[in-house]
Amino acid sequence: MTRDSYGKGFFIGLVWAAAAFFSFSGYQHIRPVLGPVADRLQPPAFQLLLLGLSLILFRFLMVRWKMTRTGKGMLLVIFGATLIAYLNSRYKFL
């Protein structure tokens, strides 16, 4: 795989999304410590937080490191994950 490729971006997007989801999904264990902040991390806000973190990495890939193909591959994963999360919250299929 070359330095700037769609496959690398797709892989980075999958790893990044999985890592972010599993690290933030464990916040239920510290819910008593968080107090009112935990209520703000309900599903719409939770997905937007993960999307915001992904967009920060996406910006670094596209602008700072000038890896446009890798960024486009990651954008595909971000778009797909956001679409699945929206459809799941709307129609409860997962």
PyMOL CGO cylinders between C-alpha atoms (Angstrom):
from pymol import cmd
from pymol.cgo import CYLINDER

trace = [
    CYLINDER, 0.00, 0.00, 0.00, 1.33, 3.42, -0.88, 0.3, 1, 1, 1, 1, 1, 1,
    CYLINDER, 1.33, 3.42, -0.88, 1.63, 6.33, 1.48, 0.3, 1, 1, 1, 1, 1, 1,
    CYLINDER, 1.63, 6.33, 1.48, -1.58, 7.98, 0.23, 0.3, 1, 1, 1, 1, 1, 1,
    CYLINDER, -1.58, 7.98, 0.23, -4.30, 5.47, -0.72, 0.3, 1, 1, 1, 1, 1, 1,
    CYLINDER, -4.30, 5.47, -0.72, -8.03, 4.93, -0.35, 0.3, 1, 1, 1, 1, 1, 1,
    CYLINDER, -8.03, 4.93, -0.35, -7.53, 1.55, 1.33, 0.3, 1, 1, 1, 1, 1, 1,
    CYLINDER, -7.53, 1.55, 1.33, -5.32, 3.06, 4.00, 0.3, 1, 1, 1, 1, 1, 1,
    CYLINDER, -5.32, 3.06, 4.00, -7.95, 5.73, 4.69, 0.3, 1, 1, 1, 1, 1, 1,
    CYLINDER, -7.95, 5.73, 4.69, -10.70, 3.12, 4.87, 0.3, 1, 1, 1, 1, 1, 1,
    CYLINDER, -10.70, 3.12, 4.87, -8.64, 1.09, 7.36, 0.3, 1, 1, 1, 1, 1, 1,
    CYLINDER, -8.64, 1.09, 7.36, -7.78, 4.18, 9.46, 0.3, 1, 1, 1, 1, 1, 1,
    CYLINDER, -7.78, 4.18, 9.46, -11.45, 5.18, 9.47, 0.3, 1, 1, 1, 1, 1, 1,
    CYLINDER, -11.45, 5.18, 9.47, -12.56, 1.75, 10.68, 0.3, 1, 1, 1, 1, 1, 1,
    CYLINDER, -12.56, 1.75, 10.68, -9.92, 1.57, 13.41, 0.3, 1, 1, 1, 1, 1, 1,
    CYLINDER, -9.92, 1.57, 13.41, -10.56, 5.16, 14.50, 0.3, 1, 1, 1, 1, 1, 1,
    CYLINDER, -10.56, 5.16, 14.50, -14.34, 4.68, 14.63, 0.3, 1, 1, 1, 1, 1, 1,
    CYLINDER, -14.34, 4.68, 14.63, -14.07, 1.43, 16.57, 0.3, 1, 1, 1, 1, 1, 1,
    CYLINDER, -14.07, 1.43, 16.57, -11.56, 2.86, 19.04, 0.3, 1, 1, 1, 1, 1, 1,
    CYLINDER, -11.56, 2.86, 19.04, -13.62, 6.00, 19.62, 0.3, 1, 1, 1, 1, 1, 1,
    CYLINDER, -13.62, 6.00, 19.62, -16.86, 4.05, 20.03, 0.3, 1, 1, 1, 1, 1, 1,
    CYLINDER, -16.86, 4.05, 20.03, -15.45, 1.55, 22.52, 0.3, 1, 1, 1, 1, 1, 1,
    CYLINDER, -15.45, 1.55, 22.52, -13.60, 4.17, 24.53, 0.3, 1, 1, 1, 1, 1, 1,
    CYLINDER, -13.60, 4.17, 24.53, -16.67, 6.41, 24.87, 0.3, 1, 1, 1, 1, 1, 1,
    CYLINDER, -16.67, 6.41, 24.87, -19.24, 3.64, 25.24, 0.3, 1, 1, 1, 1, 1, 1,
    CYLINDER, -19.24, 3.64, 25.24, -17.69, 2.73, 28.59, 0.3, 1, 1, 1, 1, 1, 1,
    CYLINDER, -17.69, 2.73, 28.59, -18.81, 6.02, 30.13, 0.3, 1, 1, 1, 1, 1, 1,
    CYLINDER, -18.81, 6.02, 30.13, -21.80, 4.20, 31.68, 0.3, 1, 1, 1, 1, 1, 1,
    CYLINDER, -21.80, 4.20, 31.68, -19.43, 2.76, 34.29, 0.3, 1, 1, 1, 1, 1, 1,
    CYLINDER, -19.43, 2.76, 34.29, -18.47, 6.23, 35.49, 0.3, 1, 1, 1, 1, 1, 1,
    CYLINDER, -18.47, 6.23, 35.49, -21.99, 7.67, 35.24, 0.3, 1, 1, 1, 1, 1, 1,
    CYLINDER, -21.99, 7.67, 35.24, -22.26, 8.45, 38.99, 0.3, 1, 1, 1, 1, 1, 1,
    CYLINDER, -22.26, 8.45, 38.99, -19.04, 10.45, 38.80, 0.3, 1, 1, 1, 1, 1, 1,
    CYLINDER, -19.04, 10.45, 38.80, -20.12, 12.42, 35.71, 0.3, 1, 1, 1, 1, 1, 1,
    CYLINDER, -20.12, 12.42, 35.71, -23.51, 13.38, 37.13, 0.3, 1, 1, 1, 1, 1, 1,
    CYLINDER, -23.51, 13.38, 37.13, -25.46, 15.74, 34.83, 0.3, 1, 1, 1, 1, 1, 1,
    CYLINDER, -25.46, 15.74, 34.83, -22.85, 15.46, 32.07, 0.3, 1, 1, 1, 1, 1, 1,
    CYLINDER, -22.85, 15.46, 32.07, -23.79, 11.80, 31.57, 0.3, 1, 1, 1, 1, 1, 1,
    CYLINDER, -23.79, 11.80, 31.57, -27.34, 12.79, 30.64, 0.3, 1, 1, 1, 1, 1, 1,
    CYLINDER, -27.34, 12.79, 30.64, -25.98, 14.95, 27.83, 0.3, 1, 1, 1, 1, 1, 1,
    CYLINDER, -25.98, 14.95, 27.83, -24.21, 11.95, 26.25, 0.3, 1, 1, 1, 1, 1, 1,
    CYLINDER, -24.21, 11.95, 26.25, -27.43, 10.26, 25.18, 0.3, 1, 1, 1, 1, 1, 1,
    CYLINDER, -27.43, 10.26, 25.18, -27.55, 8.90, 21.59, 0.3, 1, 1, 1, 1, 1, 1,
    CYLINDER, -27.55, 8.90, 21.59, -27.79, 12.05, 19.44, 0.3, 1, 1, 1, 1, 1, 1,
    CYLINDER, -27.79, 12.05, 19.44, -25.06, 13.85, 21.37, 0.3, 1, 1, 1, 1, 1, 1,
    CYLINDER, -25.06, 13.85, 21.37, -22.93, 10.70, 21.59, 0.3, 1, 1, 1, 1, 1, 1,
    CYLINDER, -22.93, 10.70, 21.59, -22.88, 10.21, 17.80, 0.3, 1, 1, 1, 1, 1, 1,
    CYLINDER, -22.88, 10.21, 17.80, -22.14, 13.90, 17.24, 0.3, 1, 1, 1, 1, 1, 1,
    CYLINDER, -22.14, 13.90, 17.24, -19.21, 13.70, 19.65, 0.3, 1, 1, 1, 1, 1, 1,
    CYLINDER, -19.21, 13.70, 19.65, -17.77, 10.73, 17.76, 0.3, 1, 1, 1, 1, 1, 1,
    CYLINDER, -17.77, 10.73, 17.76, -18.37, 12.50, 14.44, 0.3, 1, 1, 1, 1, 1, 1,
    CYLINDER, -18.37, 12.50, 14.44, -16.59, 15.62, 15.69, 0.3, 1, 1, 1, 1, 1, 1,
    CYLINDER, -16.59, 15.62, 15.69, -13.57, 13.61, 16.80, 0.3, 1, 1, 1, 1, 1, 1,
    CYLINDER, -13.57, 13.61, 16.80, -13.45, 11.89, 13.42, 0.3, 1, 1, 1, 1, 1, 1,
    CYLINDER, -13.45, 11.89, 13.42, -13.62, 15.19, 11.59, 0.3, 1, 1, 1, 1, 1, 1,
    CYLINDER, -13.62, 15.19, 11.59, -10.60, 16.49, 13.51, 0.3, 1, 1, 1, 1, 1, 1,
    CYLINDER, -10.60, 16.49, 13.51, -8.51, 13.57, 12.24, 0.3, 1, 1, 1, 1, 1, 1,
    CYLINDER, -8.51, 13.57, 12.24, -10.03, 14.02, 8.76, 0.3, 1, 1, 1, 1, 1, 1,
    CYLINDER, -10.03, 14.02, 8.76, -8.95, 17.66, 8.72, 0.3, 1, 1, 1, 1, 1, 1,
    CYLINDER, -8.95, 17.66, 8.72, -5.40, 16.73, 9.66, 0.3, 1, 1, 1, 1, 1, 1,
    CYLINDER, -5.40, 16.73, 9.66, -5.28, 14.15, 6.90, 0.3, 1, 1, 1, 1, 1, 1,
    CYLINDER, -5.28, 14.15, 6.90, -6.60, 16.47, 4.20, 0.3, 1, 1, 1, 1, 1, 1,
    CYLINDER, -6.60, 16.47, 4.20, -5.02, 19.82, 5.09, 0.3, 1, 1, 1, 1, 1, 1,
    CYLINDER, -5.02, 19.82, 5.09, -1.99, 19.37, 7.27, 0.3, 1, 1, 1, 1, 1, 1,
    CYLINDER, -1.99, 19.37, 7.27, -0.55, 16.09, 5.96, 0.3, 1, 1, 1, 1, 1, 1,
    CYLINDER, -0.55, 16.09, 5.96, -1.88, 16.52, 2.38, 0.3, 1, 1, 1, 1, 1, 1,
    CYLINDER, -1.88, 16.52, 2.38, -3.06, 12.91, 2.15, 0.3, 1, 1, 1, 1, 1, 1,
    CYLINDER, -3.06, 12.91, 2.15, -6.20, 13.47, 0.09, 0.3, 1, 1, 1, 1, 1, 1,
    CYLINDER, -6.20, 13.47, 0.09, -6.84, 9.88, -0.98, 0.3, 1, 1, 1, 1, 1, 1,
    CYLINDER, -6.84, 9.88, -0.98, -6.45, 8.64, 2.58, 0.3, 1, 1, 1, 1, 1, 1,
    CYLINDER, -6.45, 8.64, 2.58, -8.80, 11.39, 3.76, 0.3, 1, 1, 1, 1, 1, 1,
    CYLINDER, -8.80, 11.39, 3.76, -11.39, 10.44, 1.14, 0.3, 1, 1, 1, 1, 1, 1,
    CYLINDER, -11.39, 10.44, 1.14, -11.24, 6.80, 2.23, 0.3, 1, 1, 1, 1, 1, 1,
    CYLINDER, -11.24, 6.80, 2.23, -11.78, 7.86, 5.82, 0.3, 1, 1, 1, 1, 1, 1,
    CYLINDER, -11.78, 7.86, 5.82, -14.63, 10.16, 4.77, 0.3, 1, 1, 1, 1, 1, 1,
    CYLINDER, -14.63, 10.16, 4.77, -16.38, 7.15, 3.24, 0.3, 1, 1, 1, 1, 1, 1,
    CYLINDER, -16.38, 7.15, 3.24, -16.25, 5.37, 6.60, 0.3, 1, 1, 1, 1, 1, 1,
    CYLINDER, -16.25, 5.37, 6.60, -17.38, 8.49, 8.50, 0.3, 1, 1, 1, 1, 1, 1,
    CYLINDER, -17.38, 8.49, 8.50, -20.31, 8.98, 6.13, 0.3, 1, 1, 1, 1, 1, 1,
    CYLINDER, -20.31, 8.98, 6.13, -21.31, 5.32, 6.29, 0.3, 1, 1, 1, 1, 1, 1,
    CYLINDER, -21.31, 5.32, 6.29, -21.11, 5.16, 10.09, 0.3, 1, 1, 1, 1, 1, 1,
    CYLINDER, -21.11, 5.16, 10.09, -23.13, 8.38, 10.43, 0.3, 1, 1, 1, 1, 1, 1,
    CYLINDER, -23.13, 8.38, 10.43, -25.78, 7.09, 8.04, 0.3, 1, 1, 1, 1, 1, 1,
    CYLINDER, -25.78, 7.09, 8.04, -26.05, 3.77, 9.89, 0.3, 1, 1, 1, 1, 1, 1,
    CYLINDER, -26.05, 3.77, 9.89, -26.26, 5.54, 13.27, 0.3, 1, 1, 1, 1, 1, 1,
    CYLINDER, -26.26, 5.54, 13.27, -29.01, 7.86, 11.98, 0.3, 1, 1, 1, 1, 1, 1,
    CYLINDER, -29.01, 7.86, 11.98, -31.04, 5.06, 10.44, 0.3, 1, 1, 1, 1, 1, 1,
    CYLINDER, -31.04, 5.06, 10.44, -30.63, 2.95, 13.56, 0.3, 1, 1, 1, 1, 1, 1,
    CYLINDER, -30.63, 2.95, 13.56, -31.85, 5.77, 15.81, 0.3, 1, 1, 1, 1, 1, 1,
    CYLINDER, -31.85, 5.77, 15.81, -34.79, 6.39, 13.50, 0.3, 1, 1, 1, 1, 1, 1,
    CYLINDER, -34.79, 6.39, 13.50, -35.90, 2.83, 12.64, 0.3, 1, 1, 1, 1, 1, 1,
    CYLINDER, -35.90, 2.83, 12.64, -34.22, 0.71, 15.40, 0.3, 1, 1, 1, 1, 1, 1,
    CYLINDER, -34.22, 0.71, 15.40, -32.98, -2.06, 13.10, 0.3, 1, 1, 1, 1, 1, 1,
    CYLINDER, -32.98, -2.06, 13.10, -29.80, -2.92, 15.06, 0.3, 1, 1, 1, 1, 1, 1,
]
cmd.load_cgo(trace, "trace")
